[in-house]
Amino acid sequence: MRRKPGRVGDILKSSFGRLGVNKRLKEYMVSRVWNDVVGNEIARRARPGRLIKGKLYVTVSTSPWMTELTHLKERL
């Protein structure tokens, strides 16, 4: 039985989801706007990491900055 041809956009969206590309694309998009969102001072000391279940994990340069970002996370 032959299947009806699908739309390219739908096929790509489905394939990207199975391959995990959508998640990586979101992580890339976060990294592109990171400096604008957090400002230069924080951007020098913290980098966006992984997105896991909608939560962004951030890598910081020192533990005091981890504490500072913990206090700022709702605003960011």
Secondary structure as UniProt FT lines:
FT   HELIX           8..19
FT   HELIX           21..38
FT   HELIX           40..45
FT   STRAND          46..52
FT   TURN            53..54
FT   STRAND          55..60
FT   HELIX           63..72
FT   TURN            73..75
//
